[in-house]
């Protein structure tokens, strides 16, 4: 009959085994930290109607106001409703450059045909984002506006 031997003590690990074990632990810790940081950095979207911060009707009204100011070339109005960092780009020269990247001849403004809103949280900052489709005589323009928690225009995109 065979008897099992029980080891009370494990044999000592070699230096190579210790290094390998340490490298595995370091790799696991780095991967977990990277996963947590990636999750935190990724934007999280939710319906604006579920927001505790923003009112969907107010965001839509502000988005329409931005389109009106762009069409009227009311850069003082745009500066007034924007965060400080945006003031430097709210001028005729910069706006004409942005418009020209889309089309040289937009034609007359016709109407806003669609506004879609969402709340986006990224890196601890929450914003209301409005995606606006506007019809002009010669082109359809897609605007993207982001408003901070104080309802200041924090980002503007034209496509």
ABEGO torsion letter per residue (X at the ends): XBBBBBBABBBBBBAAAAAAAAAAAAAAAAAAAAAAAAAAABBBBBBAAABAABBAAAAAAAAAAAAAAAAAGBAAAAAAABBAAAAAABBAAAAAAAAAAABABAEBBABBABBBBBBBBBGGBBBBBBBBBBBBAABBBBBBBBBBAAGBBABBBBX
